[in-house]
Amino acid sequence: MSSNGLYGAATSAQICFLAEKWACGRLNVISYKRGELKILVKSSSAAQEISMQREEMIEYVNKKMERDIVKKVRIVTNN
């Protein structure tokens, strides 16, 4: 694997960790790829709650990463 591939994987892992830390157990992060953070929530009401706080989550992660890396959050429900 190239060093760029390792850097990308490490960056994705760090972003996923930060998103889960922000959420305090309210969601599970599925993946991060090309600016999109994909998360799993347990119900449609949880999805609505996270949807209203999505910008806050993006700002938190981007601030911790010290760059605007997360552009979008896609929410998937576990129904």
C-alpha angles and dihedrals in degrees: 000000000000122000089248089056091051091048091051092049092048092048092050091050091050092050091050091049092050093048092052090047090052092049096052094214098317093115145013121234113229100184150322121224134156096346096316123112112200116202136182123219129184100233145013090253090055089048090053092049093050091044090059090050098041095109090051090053092048091049092048095051094042091049092051090047090047092229141066098263103137110067103162140022119210114199121207122188125218097227 
